[in-house]
Amino acid sequence: MNDKENMLKKRKEYVGQVISDKMEKTVVVAIDRMVQDPRYKKFLKRTSKLKAHDEKNEAHVGDRVKLIETRPLSREKRWMVIEVLERATEI
């Protein structure tokens, strides 16, 4: 393996749901995770909102997308959309 392949393996990847696509080439993705309370041992749902770069403006609200960590692209944007896993169903 060369250095480039090593760097790609170390990057974090998340799967989340698009909650906003109002910006140009940027989507806001909600990442849900379950965290156990240290005292009461109850599982709590925690949500993080990440801004991700979407070069082709493919992702829309409700889509499930896969993100990968990248270099800082703007003040808040450090993630990139790799692929759209599931499209939102239209009502």
WOMOMO-V960282 format. One record per pair of residues at least 4 apart in sequence whose C-alpha atoms are under 8 Angstrom apart, sorted by the first residue. I is the first residue (numbers start at 1). J is the second residue. D is the distance in whole Angstrom. If there is no record, write none. Layout:
BEGIN
I_J_D + I_J_D
END
This chain:
BEGIN
1_5_6 + 1_6_7 + 2_6_7 + 3_7_6 + 4_8_6 + 5_9_6 + 6_10_6 + 7_11_7 + 11_68_7 + 11_69_5 + 11_70_8 + 12_68_6 + 12_69_5 + 13_66_7 + 13_67_5 + 13_68_5 + 13_69_7 + 14_31_7 + 14_66_6 + 14_67_5 + 14_68_7 + 15_31_7 + 15_64_7 + 15_65_6 + 15_66_5 + 15_67_6 + 16_29_6 + 16_30_5 + 16_31_5 + 16_32_7 + 16_64_6 + 16_65_6 + 16_66_7 + 16_67_8 + 17_29_5 + 17_30_5 + 17_31_7 + 17_61_8 + 17_62_6 + 17_63_6 + 17_64_5 + 17_65_6 + 18_27_7 + 18_28_6 + 18_29_4 + 18_30_6 + 18_59_7 + 18_60_7 + 18_61_5 + 18_62_5 + 18_63_6 + 18_64_6 + 18_65_7 + 19_27_8 + 19_28_6 + 19_29_6 + 19_30_7 + 19_61_5 + 19_62_6 + 20_27_6 + 20_28_5 + 20_29_7 + 20_60_7 + 20_61_6 + 21_26_7 + 21_27_5 + 21_28_7 + 21_59_7 + 21_60_6 + 21_61_6 + 22_26_8 + 22_27_7 + 23_27_7 + 24_57_7 + 25_53_6 + 25_54_5 + 25_55_5 + 25_56_7 + 25_57_5 + 26_51_7 + 26_52_6 + 26_53_5 + 26_54_5 + 26_55_8 + 26_57_8 + 27_51_6 + 27_52_5 + 27_53_7 + 27_54_7 + 27_59_7 + 27_60_8 + 28_49_6 + 28_50_6 + 28_51_5 + 28_52_6 + 29_49_6 + 29_50_5 + 29_51_6 + 29_52_7 + 30_47_6 + 30_48_6 + 30_49_5 + 30_50_6 + 31_47_5 + 31_48_5 + 31_49_6 + 31_50_8 + 32_45_7 + 32_46_6 + 32_47_5 + 32_48_7 + 33_45_6 + 33_46_5 + 33_47_6 + 34_43_6 + 34_44_6 + 34_45_5 + 34_46_6 + 35_43_5 + 35_44_5 + 35_45_6 + 35_46_7 + 36_41_6 + 36_42_6 + 36_43_4 + 36_44_6 + 37_41_5 + 37_42_5 + 37_43_6 + 37_44_7 + 50_77_8 + 50_79_7 + 51_76_7 + 51_77_5 + 51_78_7 + 51_79_7 + 52_67_7 + 52_77_6 + 52_78_7 + 52_79_5 + 52_80_5 + 52_81_6 + 53_73_8 + 53_77_7 + 53_78_8 + 53_79_6 + 53_80_5 + 53_81_6 + 54_58_7 + 54_59_7 + 54_80_6 + 54_81_5 + 58_84_8 + 59_63_6 + 59_65_8 + 59_84_7 + 60_88_8 + 61_88_7 + 62_87_7 + 62_88_5 + 62_89_8 + 63_84_7 + 63_85_8 + 63_86_6 + 63_87_5 + 63_88_5 + 64_84_6 + 64_85_5 + 64_86_5 + 64_87_7 + 64_88_8 + 65_81_7 + 65_82_8 + 65_83_6 + 65_84_4 + 65_85_5 + 65_86_7 + 66_81_6 + 66_82_6 + 66_83_6 + 66_84_6 + 66_85_7 + 67_79_6 + 67_80_5 + 67_81_5 + 67_82_6 + 67_83_8 + 68_79_6 + 68_80_5 + 68_81_7 + 68_82_7 + 69_78_6 + 69_79_5 + 69_80_7 + 70_78_5 + 70_79_5 + 70_80_7 + 71_78_6 + 71_79_8 + 72_76_8 + 72_77_6 + 72_78_5 + 72_79_8 + 73_77_5 + 73_78_6 + 74_78_7
END
